[in-house]
């Protein structure tokens, strides 16, 4: 197992927007031939599974422009400059569902979201004893908050009602904790 | 709940490569203001969890250029023009680990992989009674095949050893079947 099987001979940003950018690298492939690798550079994102004191789960029904569909999701967002991942998670919980808790958020996993094309790390949290208040949505966000029993939400993952892969991953990562009583 | 809260006023491809492209839409946001939404357009991808007749799982250790790391993953790939998702899954299983089975592949889930920025659907399969042969790697692929007990692989999801989100999702979607005897 070689440490880095590709060589990078040059690198430039070929497209960018405020949320991510595309870096195009000229490379030498493992078989010695020249090639190109495009890497979408993106800051980390966080996903938070909010659980109420009664053990229910807070979902948002979120319009996603990319696919023109409404999606059941847990609160999520990208880490802003100067924020830690944990700070971003606390902020998104507050902004998207008005959620607050005195419990420390528990990191339940850390995964690259699309390692074939993108360098974005995703960090997944469980937030317990969440109290809900007024959300503080950004102008472009269109979403509604719903509270559902944990068993129903886990069923939604397996039945096709939840179509967001990162929400499904976040929920399955803490499935055993969500099923446990109390 | 409105059906489509954004209006699209124009649309153009602003960047492309052979694997995906960026479509930039001029939009009217729900609060009536003009805005821009960039959508990464990508064909569907498939992930396949290969299980041997002994109930062990076939993983590949895959070098990922985007993050300069070796990643434990299940076989995966994008759906090529003219292929169905199922055909792509059968092909990737054969190409990446030389895997074949007489059992029908079972679809265990269907999720958008990154619905905030991308329209890519992901389809996740379980392949049982997989026999391994010689992989047929593409020139740019650098990977090794490993066979591991199911319990160990599920532990790798929760312990941080598996860092690919889609592999973690695929494994967790069939965790109960993987844990079941026989």
Interface residues (C-beta under 8 A of the other chain):
Chain A: X1 X2 X4 X5 X6 X14 X15 X17 X19 X20 X22 X25 X27 X29 X30 X31 X33 X35 X36 X37 X38 X39 X40 X42 X45 X61 X63 X64 X65 X66 X67 X68 X69 X70 X71 X76 X109 X110 X111 X112 X113 X114 X115 X116 X117 X118 X119 X122 X139 X140 X142 X144 X157 X158 X160 X162 X163 X164 X165 X166 X168 X169 X172 X173 X175
Chain B: X1 X2 X4 X5 X6 X14 X15 X17 X19 X20 X22 X25 X27 X29 X30 X31 X33 X35 X36 X37 X38 X39 X40 X42 X45 X61 X63 X64 X65 X66 X67 X68 X69 X70 X71 X76 X109 X110 X111 X112 X113 X114 X115 X116 X117 X118 X119 X122 X139 X140 X142 X144 X157 X158 X160 X162 X163 X164 X165 X166 X168 X169 X172 X173 X175
